[in-house]
Amino acid sequence: MKVKKESLDNVGIFFLSGDIAAEHEDNLKLLLMKAVHAENRSVINLREVTGINHNCRKLLNKAYCTSKRLNNPLIMTEIPRNYMSEILSCASPNNETVISGLGKDSGKDSVLNEII
């Protein structure tokens, strides 16, 4: 995985490319935490991504759902179609079952809160 960051006005744009594999989980987690908790809007562009490891897809999903909960939705663009529903599915407040069939969501943001 390669990451290129650009800034446009008050928007941080992260361009990811290549394969996002297991060995990139820590770097992806840090990048997503910065993006989710940034004071300004953040965009994750996945146009040049060739594949996403299962655990990395879970990180992307958790970051997206956390950002929605914080009312600062992380913008993800150019998501490969075969990963879109898994990454953008969040549990509704009234229903603990995750829409994509990933199982139950504990209601905790355990993946991202480990570092906070």
Backbone bond lengths (Angstrom), bond angles and torsions (degrees), N, CA, C in turn:
res aa  C-N    CA-C-N  psi(-1)  N-CA   C-N-CA  omega(-1)  CA-C   N-CA-C  phi
1 M - - - 1.447 - - 1.517 108.47 -
2 K 1.298 114.27 133.27 1.456 120.82 173.53 1.524 107.50 -117.19
3 V 1.324 115.11 145.40 1.465 120.87 179.75 1.516 108.74 -127.71
4 K 1.307 114.91 130.83 1.457 121.66 174.25 1.521 106.22 -123.02
5 K 1.342 116.47 129.92 1.459 119.95 -179.58 1.513 109.94 -112.94
6 E 1.319 114.08 135.72 1.453 121.78 174.63 1.520 108.28 -130.16
7 S 1.303 115.69 155.36 1.459 120.48 175.47 1.512 108.66 -122.96
8 L 1.308 115.17 137.11 1.454 121.69 177.79 1.522 106.19 -134.00
9 D 1.319 116.34 111.89 1.461 121.73 -172.34 1.532 108.30 55.33
10 N 1.323 117.80 -118.95 1.464 121.32 -179.48 1.527 112.15 -105.97
11 V 1.325 116.56 27.68 1.457 121.11 -178.32 1.521 109.56 -117.50
12 G 1.335 115.70 127.17 1.459 120.73 174.41 1.514 108.33 -94.97
13 I 1.329 116.85 124.14 1.463 121.40 -178.31 1.519 108.34 -113.56
14 F 1.334 115.56 121.94 1.456 122.28 178.95 1.525 108.28 -106.74
15 F 1.327 116.34 117.55 1.453 121.42 177.69 1.525 108.02 -99.17
16 L 1.329 116.85 114.05 1.451 121.42 178.49 1.521 108.65 -99.18
17 S 1.336 116.05 144.19 1.464 119.50 178.46 1.519 109.93 -145.81
18 G 1.317 114.08 160.92 1.457 120.84 179.46 1.518 111.59 84.14
19 D 1.314 115.09 -162.90 1.456 122.27 -179.85 1.524 108.83 -89.97
20 I 1.316 117.02 129.52 1.463 121.27 176.64 1.530 105.68 -96.83
21 A 1.324 115.33 96.96 1.462 122.42 -172.34 1.522 111.12 -105.43
22 A 1.326 115.45 177.16 1.468 122.20 -177.03 1.520 112.20 -54.42
23 E 1.316 118.10 -37.99 1.464 120.33 -178.30 1.534 112.98 -69.63
24 H 1.331 117.38 -7.75 1.465 121.54 179.22 1.522 112.98 -99.86
25 E 1.324 117.88 0.46 1.467 120.92 -174.95 1.525 112.67 -56.39
26 D 1.320 118.00 -47.32 1.471 120.14 -177.91 1.522 111.76 -62.86
27 N 1.326 116.86 -44.91 1.467 120.31 179.25 1.522 111.27 -65.29
28 L 1.334 116.49 -39.53 1.463 120.05 178.50 1.517 110.35 -65.01
29 K 1.332 117.57 -42.31 1.465 121.81 179.60 1.528 110.58 -59.33
30 L 1.326 117.33 -45.02 1.471 120.65 179.23 1.523 111.56 -64.78
31 L 1.324 116.39 -43.11 1.461 120.74 179.04 1.525 110.09 -61.02
32 L 1.325 116.93 -44.88 1.459 120.36 -178.82 1.522 112.16 -66.88
33 M 1.312 117.06 -37.25 1.463 119.48 177.41 1.519 110.70 -63.70
34 K 1.327 116.66 -42.11 1.468 119.82 177.10 1.520 110.41 -62.05
35 A 1.324 116.50 -42.04 1.461 120.80 -178.01 1.527 111.61 -68.05
36 V 1.321 117.11 -44.04 1.464 121.03 -177.68 1.522 111.40 -67.62
37 H 1.318 117.08 -39.06 1.463 120.35 -174.28 1.532 112.86 -98.97
38 A 1.306 117.45 11.89 1.462 120.82 178.02 1.526 109.95 -69.00
39 E 1.314 115.74 147.56 1.465 119.82 177.31 1.522 110.77 -68.34
40 N 1.303 116.09 -31.10 1.454 121.06 -179.27 1.528 110.04 -101.99
41 R 1.289 116.10 172.34 1.461 122.75 179.11 1.524 109.84 -66.25
42 S 1.329 116.26 143.56 1.463 121.35 176.47 1.522 109.62 -124.59
43 V 1.315 114.81 143.43 1.458 122.03 178.35 1.526 107.99 -124.37
44 I 1.325 116.14 133.51 1.455 122.14 174.34 1.522 106.09 -111.18
45 N 1.326 117.09 116.13 1.454 122.22 179.82 1.530 108.47 -102.89
46 L 1.331 116.29 119.78 1.463 122.18 -176.15 1.532 112.40 -107.80
47 R 1.315 117.11 20.39 1.464 121.31 -175.22 1.527 113.27 -56.20
48 E 1.305 117.89 -41.82 1.463 121.85 -174.36 1.535 113.41 -94.82
49 V 1.337 117.12 12.47 1.462 120.77 179.94 1.524 109.34 -79.82
50 T 1.329 115.54 131.49 1.464 120.38 -178.13 1.527 112.94 -96.33
51 G 1.322 117.66 -22.98 1.460 121.74 178.94 1.516 109.37 -169.56
52 I 1.344 115.90 153.59 1.461 120.13 -179.57 1.521 108.80 -132.68
53 N 1.315 115.99 120.78 1.457 123.97 176.67 1.524 109.87 -57.96
54 H 1.329 117.34 150.06 1.471 122.43 -177.98 1.535 111.91 -55.47
55 N 1.320 118.00 -48.37 1.470 120.58 -179.64 1.518 111.62 -64.43
56 C 1.312 117.97 -34.34 1.470 121.27 177.62 1.520 110.52 -70.40
57 R 1.321 117.54 -34.90 1.474 119.88 174.49 1.527 110.05 -63.95
58 K 1.327 116.91 -38.56 1.461 120.54 177.25 1.530 110.58 -64.38
59 L 1.344 117.56 -38.81 1.470 120.80 176.99 1.525 110.68 -63.34
60 L 1.333 116.95 -45.03 1.462 120.76 178.41 1.524 110.32 -60.47
61 N 1.325 116.81 -42.87 1.455 121.23 178.31 1.520 111.30 -62.82
62 K 1.305 117.23 -46.63 1.463 121.29 -178.18 1.529 110.14 -63.58
63 A 1.328 117.03 -40.21 1.471 120.28 178.04 1.522 110.70 -64.24
64 Y 1.326 117.05 -43.51 1.460 120.86 179.84 1.532 110.62 -62.33
65 C 1.331 116.63 -46.74 1.470 120.71 -178.91 1.530 111.50 -66.40
66 T 1.321 116.94 -38.36 1.462 120.87 177.30 1.520 110.24 -63.63
67 S 1.316 116.90 -43.34 1.467 120.28 -179.64 1.528 110.86 -64.08
68 K 1.322 116.96 -37.27 1.472 119.39 176.79 1.524 110.47 -65.37
69 R 1.325 116.55 -41.66 1.462 120.87 179.92 1.530 110.50 -63.18
70 L 1.338 117.16 -34.40 1.458 122.12 179.99 1.527 112.52 -84.28
71 N 1.328 116.60 3.97 1.467 122.49 -177.71 1.523 112.75 57.69
72 N 1.299 116.29 33.95 1.463 122.87 175.12 1.520 107.04 -136.08
73 P 1.352 116.05 63.99 1.460 118.79 -172.85 1.524 113.34 -54.29
74 L 1.300 113.64 128.71 1.451 122.79 175.11 1.521 106.87 -73.44
75 I 1.295 116.38 129.04 1.456 119.79 179.67 1.520 108.23 -89.74
76 M 1.336 116.31 122.47 1.454 121.39 176.25 1.520 107.57 -116.45
77 T 1.322 115.34 124.83 1.456 119.35 -178.13 1.523 110.63 -119.97
78 E 1.328 113.91 157.36 1.463 122.00 175.49 1.533 112.09 57.86
79 I 1.329 116.55 36.41 1.469 120.83 178.49 1.526 107.89 -68.90
80 P 1.331 117.56 130.10 1.469 118.52 176.44 1.536 109.82 -55.77
81 R 1.308 115.63 132.74 1.465 122.23 -173.27 1.530 113.37 -51.52
82 N 1.327 118.20 -39.07 1.467 120.17 -176.26 1.532 112.88 -71.59
83 Y 1.332 119.13 -10.11 1.461 122.27 178.10 1.528 112.77 -109.89
84 M 1.306 117.02 -9.25 1.461 121.49 -170.29 1.526 113.29 -57.25
85 S 1.315 118.68 -51.26 1.465 119.98 -175.46 1.525 111.40 -65.75
86 E 1.317 117.95 -35.10 1.465 120.83 179.79 1.525 111.44 -69.66
87 I 1.314 117.53 -40.51 1.464 121.48 -177.24 1.528 111.91 -74.71
88 L 1.315 117.97 -36.65 1.460 121.25 -173.35 1.523 114.05 -98.00
89 S 1.323 119.35 10.57 1.464 122.18 -179.98 1.517 110.05 -94.75
90 C 1.319 115.59 125.69 1.464 121.16 178.37 1.518 108.45 -126.93
91 A 1.326 115.54 151.37 1.457 120.23 176.14 1.518 108.39 -70.99
92 S 1.292 116.09 139.85 1.461 119.16 175.07 1.527 107.79 -79.51
93 P 1.324 117.83 153.89 1.466 120.63 -178.59 1.527 113.01 -58.57
94 N 1.331 117.65 -29.05 1.456 121.24 -177.43 1.522 113.37 -91.85
95 N 1.324 116.91 -6.85 1.453 120.72 -175.82 1.509 108.84 -139.36
96 E 1.319 117.27 117.67 1.460 120.60 -175.66 1.521 113.24 -76.22
97 T 1.304 118.85 -16.20 1.455 120.75 -177.89 1.515 109.85 -75.39
98 V 1.308 115.84 130.01 1.453 120.71 179.15 1.520 108.45 -73.79
99 I 1.301 116.69 135.64 1.457 123.20 -174.70 1.525 112.87 -57.16
100 S 1.320 117.58 -37.63 1.457 120.28 -174.75 1.527 113.36 -77.34
101 G 1.317 117.35 -0.19 1.446 119.58 179.26 1.516 113.14 83.38
102 L 1.319 117.72 21.19 1.454 120.55 179.81 1.522 111.59 -78.45
103 G 1.324 117.71 -4.81 1.453 120.62 178.99 1.506 110.81 109.66
104 K 1.314 115.16 -158.24 1.462 120.87 -178.27 1.520 110.39 -83.73
105 D 1.323 115.69 143.39 1.453 122.35 173.73 1.522 106.61 -103.51
106 S 1.313 116.65 125.20 1.460 120.62 -176.30 1.516 112.90 -68.26
107 G 1.334 116.65 -10.95 1.454 119.44 -176.65 1.509 112.13 87.10
108 K 1.309 117.00 -4.74 1.460 121.62 178.78 1.522 108.63 -104.40
109 D 1.282 115.61 146.72 1.455 121.11 176.51 1.521 107.42 -95.60
110 S 1.318 115.97 58.73 1.462 121.08 -171.78 1.521 113.12 -60.55
111 V 1.307 118.23 -37.13 1.458 119.89 -177.12 1.521 110.73 -64.06
112 L 1.336 116.74 -46.11 1.466 119.54 -176.79 1.514 112.85 -84.40
113 N 1.321 118.44 -26.55 1.453 119.76 -177.87 1.515 113.75 -79.12
114 E 1.331 117.98 -11.05 1.452 120.28 178.74 1.518 111.50 -60.02
115 I 1.321 117.04 -31.84 1.460 120.73 -174.94 1.513 111.56 -96.32
116 I 1.318 118.06 -24.40 1.473 121.72 -174.56 1.511 110.59 -61.92
